[in-house]
Amino acid sequence: MKTAFAFWDNRIAPVFDIARRICVVEIESGKIIAETEHALADGLPALKALRLAELGVGALVCGAISKPLHAMAAAYGIEVIPFIAGDLREVIQAWLSGTM
């Protein structure tokens, strides 16, 4: 499964609506098999949700997120895990270990 982590300055971005970068981690059997970074479009929130869908993301880990953008992501079948804060690497490890 691919999980996107919205980040800024190596920390989870405080608000997904204005985030410009995501780290997409592909996990198989509890291990990272691929990790890539992608830019997100400025402007229309729908473009952010569309980009996640195009990348095949199944889950989004982020800070705050507006209700409309949350609904758009969910409409693409993306599970949104909001209100997460912390160091990007620590959050990814917590996600892997199931302690988030």
PyMOL CGO cylinders between C-alpha atoms (Angstrom):
from pymol import cmd
from pymol.cgo import CYLINDER

trace = [
    CYLINDER, 0.00, 0.00, 0.00, 1.16, 3.53, -0.73, 0.3, 1, 1, 1, 1, 1, 1,
    CYLINDER, 1.16, 3.53, -0.73, 0.91, 6.11, 2.02, 0.3, 1, 1, 1, 1, 1, 1,
    CYLINDER, 0.91, 6.11, 2.02, 1.52, 9.83, 1.47, 0.3, 1, 1, 1, 1, 1, 1,
    CYLINDER, 1.52, 9.83, 1.47, 2.99, 11.99, 4.23, 0.3, 1, 1, 1, 1, 1, 1,
    CYLINDER, 2.99, 11.99, 4.23, 2.56, 15.74, 3.71, 0.3, 1, 1, 1, 1, 1, 1,
    CYLINDER, 2.56, 15.74, 3.71, 5.73, 17.44, 4.92, 0.3, 1, 1, 1, 1, 1, 1,
    CYLINDER, 5.73, 17.44, 4.92, 7.57, 20.71, 5.25, 0.3, 1, 1, 1, 1, 1, 1,
    CYLINDER, 7.57, 20.71, 5.25, 11.13, 21.15, 6.57, 0.3, 1, 1, 1, 1, 1, 1,
    CYLINDER, 11.13, 21.15, 6.57, 11.36, 17.41, 7.44, 0.3, 1, 1, 1, 1, 1, 1,
    CYLINDER, 11.36, 17.41, 7.44, 8.27, 17.61, 9.64, 0.3, 1, 1, 1, 1, 1, 1,
    CYLINDER, 8.27, 17.61, 9.64, 4.63, 16.78, 8.97, 0.3, 1, 1, 1, 1, 1, 1,
    CYLINDER, 4.63, 16.78, 8.97, 3.13, 19.88, 7.35, 0.3, 1, 1, 1, 1, 1, 1,
    CYLINDER, 3.13, 19.88, 7.35, 0.80, 21.65, 9.79, 0.3, 1, 1, 1, 1, 1, 1,
    CYLINDER, 0.80, 21.65, 9.79, -1.97, 22.15, 7.19, 0.3, 1, 1, 1, 1, 1, 1,
    CYLINDER, -1.97, 22.15, 7.19, -2.39, 19.87, 4.18, 0.3, 1, 1, 1, 1, 1, 1,
    CYLINDER, -2.39, 19.87, 4.18, -4.34, 22.48, 2.21, 0.3, 1, 1, 1, 1, 1, 1,
    CYLINDER, -4.34, 22.48, 2.21, -1.18, 24.56, 1.76, 0.3, 1, 1, 1, 1, 1, 1,
    CYLINDER, -1.18, 24.56, 1.76, 1.38, 21.72, 1.74, 0.3, 1, 1, 1, 1, 1, 1,
    CYLINDER, 1.38, 21.72, 1.74, 3.62, 21.64, -1.30, 0.3, 1, 1, 1, 1, 1, 1,
    CYLINDER, 3.62, 21.64, -1.30, 5.45, 18.32, -0.85, 0.3, 1, 1, 1, 1, 1, 1,
    CYLINDER, 5.45, 18.32, -0.85, 4.56, 14.75, -0.03, 0.3, 1, 1, 1, 1, 1, 1,
    CYLINDER, 4.56, 14.75, -0.03, 6.68, 11.72, 0.72, 0.3, 1, 1, 1, 1, 1, 1,
    CYLINDER, 6.68, 11.72, 0.72, 5.05, 8.60, -0.71, 0.3, 1, 1, 1, 1, 1, 1,
    CYLINDER, 5.05, 8.60, -0.71, 6.06, 5.39, 1.01, 0.3, 1, 1, 1, 1, 1, 1,
    CYLINDER, 6.06, 5.39, 1.01, 5.15, 2.00, -0.42, 0.3, 1, 1, 1, 1, 1, 1,
    CYLINDER, 5.15, 2.00, -0.42, 4.89, -0.69, 2.22, 0.3, 1, 1, 1, 1, 1, 1,
    CYLINDER, 4.89, -0.69, 2.22, 4.80, -4.43, 1.71, 0.3, 1, 1, 1, 1, 1, 1,
    CYLINDER, 4.80, -4.43, 1.71, 4.89, -7.02, 4.51, 0.3, 1, 1, 1, 1, 1, 1,
    CYLINDER, 4.89, -7.02, 4.51, 5.62, -4.27, 7.03, 0.3, 1, 1, 1, 1, 1, 1,
    CYLINDER, 5.62, -4.27, 7.03, 8.69, -2.97, 5.18, 0.3, 1, 1, 1, 1, 1, 1,
    CYLINDER, 8.69, -2.97, 5.18, 9.33, 0.04, 2.98, 0.3, 1, 1, 1, 1, 1, 1,
    CYLINDER, 9.33, 0.04, 2.98, 9.94, -1.15, -0.57, 0.3, 1, 1, 1, 1, 1, 1,
    CYLINDER, 9.94, -1.15, -0.57, 9.89, 2.28, -2.25, 0.3, 1, 1, 1, 1, 1, 1,
    CYLINDER, 9.89, 2.28, -2.25, 9.96, 5.92, -1.17, 0.3, 1, 1, 1, 1, 1, 1,
    CYLINDER, 9.96, 5.92, -1.17, 9.57, 8.96, -3.41, 0.3, 1, 1, 1, 1, 1, 1,
    CYLINDER, 9.57, 8.96, -3.41, 8.96, 12.68, -2.98, 0.3, 1, 1, 1, 1, 1, 1,
    CYLINDER, 8.96, 12.68, -2.98, 6.48, 14.61, -5.09, 0.3, 1, 1, 1, 1, 1, 1,
    CYLINDER, 6.48, 14.61, -5.09, 5.44, 18.23, -5.50, 0.3, 1, 1, 1, 1, 1, 1,
    CYLINDER, 5.44, 18.23, -5.50, 1.81, 19.24, -5.05, 0.3, 1, 1, 1, 1, 1, 1,
    CYLINDER, 1.81, 19.24, -5.05, 0.14, 21.91, -7.15, 0.3, 1, 1, 1, 1, 1, 1,
    CYLINDER, 0.14, 21.91, -7.15, -0.66, 25.27, -5.64, 0.3, 1, 1, 1, 1, 1, 1,
    CYLINDER, -0.66, 25.27, -5.64, -4.15, 26.56, -6.13, 0.3, 1, 1, 1, 1, 1, 1,
    CYLINDER, -4.15, 26.56, -6.13, -7.22, 24.40, -6.34, 0.3, 1, 1, 1, 1, 1, 1,
    CYLINDER, -7.22, 24.40, -6.34, -7.50, 21.84, -3.53, 0.3, 1, 1, 1, 1, 1, 1,
    CYLINDER, -7.50, 21.84, -3.53, -9.05, 19.40, -6.00, 0.3, 1, 1, 1, 1, 1, 1,
    CYLINDER, -9.05, 19.40, -6.00, -5.68, 19.20, -7.76, 0.3, 1, 1, 1, 1, 1, 1,
    CYLINDER, -5.68, 19.20, -7.76, -4.03, 17.96, -4.56, 0.3, 1, 1, 1, 1, 1, 1,
    CYLINDER, -4.03, 17.96, -4.56, -6.60, 15.19, -4.16, 0.3, 1, 1, 1, 1, 1, 1,
    CYLINDER, -6.60, 15.19, -4.16, -6.31, 14.29, -7.84, 0.3, 1, 1, 1, 1, 1, 1,
    CYLINDER, -6.31, 14.29, -7.84, -2.50, 14.09, -7.57, 0.3, 1, 1, 1, 1, 1, 1,
    CYLINDER, -2.50, 14.09, -7.57, -2.78, 11.66, -4.65, 0.3, 1, 1, 1, 1, 1, 1,
    CYLINDER, -2.78, 11.66, -4.65, -5.15, 9.50, -6.67, 0.3, 1, 1, 1, 1, 1, 1,
    CYLINDER, -5.15, 9.50, -6.67, -2.87, 9.61, -9.74, 0.3, 1, 1, 1, 1, 1, 1,
    CYLINDER, -2.87, 9.61, -9.74, 0.01, 8.38, -7.56, 0.3, 1, 1, 1, 1, 1, 1,
    CYLINDER, 0.01, 8.38, -7.56, -2.07, 5.45, -6.32, 0.3, 1, 1, 1, 1, 1, 1,
    CYLINDER, -2.07, 5.45, -6.32, -2.04, 6.63, -2.71, 0.3, 1, 1, 1, 1, 1, 1,
    CYLINDER, -2.04, 6.63, -2.71, -4.30, 4.66, -0.36, 0.3, 1, 1, 1, 1, 1, 1,
    CYLINDER, -4.30, 4.66, -0.36, -3.72, 6.70, 2.79, 0.3, 1, 1, 1, 1, 1, 1,
    CYLINDER, -3.72, 6.70, 2.79, -2.74, 10.29, 3.58, 0.3, 1, 1, 1, 1, 1, 1,
    CYLINDER, -2.74, 10.29, 3.58, -1.06, 11.23, 6.86, 0.3, 1, 1, 1, 1, 1, 1,
    CYLINDER, -1.06, 11.23, 6.86, -1.20, 14.97, 7.46, 0.3, 1, 1, 1, 1, 1, 1,
    CYLINDER, -1.20, 14.97, 7.46, -1.69, 17.78, 9.92, 0.3, 1, 1, 1, 1, 1, 1,
    CYLINDER, -1.69, 17.78, 9.92, -4.92, 19.75, 9.77, 0.3, 1, 1, 1, 1, 1, 1,
    CYLINDER, -4.92, 19.75, 9.77, -7.03, 19.45, 6.62, 0.3, 1, 1, 1, 1, 1, 1,
    CYLINDER, -7.03, 19.45, 6.62, -10.17, 21.32, 5.56, 0.3, 1, 1, 1, 1, 1, 1,
    CYLINDER, -10.17, 21.32, 5.56, -13.44, 19.41, 5.38, 0.3, 1, 1, 1, 1, 1, 1,
    CYLINDER, -13.44, 19.41, 5.38, -13.82, 19.96, 1.61, 0.3, 1, 1, 1, 1, 1, 1,
    CYLINDER, -13.82, 19.96, 1.61, -10.33, 18.65, 0.83, 0.3, 1, 1, 1, 1, 1, 1,
    CYLINDER, -10.33, 18.65, 0.83, -10.80, 15.74, 3.24, 0.3, 1, 1, 1, 1, 1, 1,
    CYLINDER, -10.80, 15.74, 3.24, -14.03, 14.87, 1.40, 0.3, 1, 1, 1, 1, 1, 1,
    CYLINDER, -14.03, 14.87, 1.40, -12.32, 15.10, -2.01, 0.3, 1, 1, 1, 1, 1, 1,
    CYLINDER, -12.32, 15.10, -2.01, -9.55, 12.74, -0.93, 0.3, 1, 1, 1, 1, 1, 1,
    CYLINDER, -9.55, 12.74, -0.93, -12.09, 10.34, 0.56, 0.3, 1, 1, 1, 1, 1, 1,
    CYLINDER, -12.09, 10.34, 0.56, -14.07, 10.42, -2.69, 0.3, 1, 1, 1, 1, 1, 1,
    CYLINDER, -14.07, 10.42, -2.69, -10.96, 8.99, -4.40, 0.3, 1, 1, 1, 1, 1, 1,
    CYLINDER, -10.96, 8.99, -4.40, -10.90, 6.19, -1.82, 0.3, 1, 1, 1, 1, 1, 1,
    CYLINDER, -10.90, 6.19, -1.82, -8.01, 7.69, 0.14, 0.3, 1, 1, 1, 1, 1, 1,
    CYLINDER, -8.01, 7.69, 0.14, -8.05, 7.15, 3.90, 0.3, 1, 1, 1, 1, 1, 1,
    CYLINDER, -8.05, 7.15, 3.90, -7.15, 10.44, 5.61, 0.3, 1, 1, 1, 1, 1, 1,
    CYLINDER, -7.15, 10.44, 5.61, -5.32, 10.36, 8.95, 0.3, 1, 1, 1, 1, 1, 1,
    CYLINDER, -5.32, 10.36, 8.95, -5.39, 14.03, 10.06, 0.3, 1, 1, 1, 1, 1, 1,
    CYLINDER, -5.39, 14.03, 10.06, -4.01, 16.03, 12.99, 0.3, 1, 1, 1, 1, 1, 1,
    CYLINDER, -4.01, 16.03, 12.99, -0.64, 14.27, 13.05, 0.3, 1, 1, 1, 1, 1, 1,
    CYLINDER, -0.64, 14.27, 13.05, 2.45, 16.27, 14.00, 0.3, 1, 1, 1, 1, 1, 1,
    CYLINDER, 2.45, 16.27, 14.00, 6.13, 15.51, 14.36, 0.3, 1, 1, 1, 1, 1, 1,
    CYLINDER, 6.13, 15.51, 14.36, 9.36, 14.66, 12.62, 0.3, 1, 1, 1, 1, 1, 1,
    CYLINDER, 9.36, 14.66, 12.62, 8.74, 13.06, 9.21, 0.3, 1, 1, 1, 1, 1, 1,
    CYLINDER, 8.74, 13.06, 9.21, 11.00, 10.03, 9.83, 0.3, 1, 1, 1, 1, 1, 1,
    CYLINDER, 11.00, 10.03, 9.83, 9.53, 9.41, 13.29, 0.3, 1, 1, 1, 1, 1, 1,
    CYLINDER, 9.53, 9.41, 13.29, 5.97, 9.57, 11.94, 0.3, 1, 1, 1, 1, 1, 1,
    CYLINDER, 5.97, 9.57, 11.94, 6.82, 7.16, 9.11, 0.3, 1, 1, 1, 1, 1, 1,
    CYLINDER, 6.82, 7.16, 9.11, 8.32, 4.73, 11.64, 0.3, 1, 1, 1, 1, 1, 1,
    CYLINDER, 8.32, 4.73, 11.64, 5.26, 5.06, 13.88, 0.3, 1, 1, 1, 1, 1, 1,
    CYLINDER, 5.26, 5.06, 13.88, 3.04, 4.31, 10.86, 0.3, 1, 1, 1, 1, 1, 1,
    CYLINDER, 3.04, 4.31, 10.86, 5.13, 1.23, 10.02, 0.3, 1, 1, 1, 1, 1, 1,
    CYLINDER, 5.13, 1.23, 10.02, 5.04, -0.08, 13.57, 0.3, 1, 1, 1, 1, 1, 1,
    CYLINDER, 5.04, -0.08, 13.57, 1.33, 0.64, 14.01, 0.3, 1, 1, 1, 1, 1, 1,
    CYLINDER, 1.33, 0.64, 14.01, 1.89, 2.96, 16.98, 0.3, 1, 1, 1, 1, 1, 1,
    CYLINDER, 1.89, 2.96, 16.98, 0.42, 6.10, 15.50, 0.3, 1, 1, 1, 1, 1, 1,
]
cmd.load_cgo(trace, "trace")
